[in-house]
Amino acid sequence: MSGIYGQYAPQGAAVYNSPAAEETKLVKSGAGLLHGLIIANYNAAVRYVFLFDSLTATGTPICPPIPLEVAGSAGSLAALAFPYELKFQTGLFVAASTTGNVYTASAGADLRMTAITK
């Protein structure tokens, strides 16, 4: 999966690219804004992406869980561009879940992502 660079990110933004598939990731600690997110599911089963305003996978997600279904094989992709910046105060924590209603930790490294924060 290629990343997003230069002209696609707001000036002064940080771009995080997963070096490999991961189950969870603290993308940014402290207050900030999420401008965009590209996520790929590398599991053969459906995964849900939870975004938390936290340093861990705790609390209420800052947006509804994002389903990443797989059609035939692993590698489904979701690209999210928000019409406004998504604010977080404590940190931006991204986690893969096996269920969509409540966060249930995935047992393996399922996600790769590119996150644009400021």
Number of C-alpha atoms within 10 A of each C-alpha: 14 8 12 17 12 9 7 10 17 14 9 8 16 17 21 16 18 17 9 11 16 19 17 23 19 17 21 23 15 12 14 18 18 21 22 21 18 19 22 23 28 22 20 15 15 20 26 25 26 24 26 22 26 23 17 16 22 12 11 14 18 16 12 13 20 17 18 22 20 18 11 9 12 16 20 19 18 16 12 13 13 11 8 10 14 14 17 20 12 16 21 27 23 26 24 31 24 17 16 17 10 13 20 15 15 18 10 13 15 24 27 23 26 22 25 23 23 17
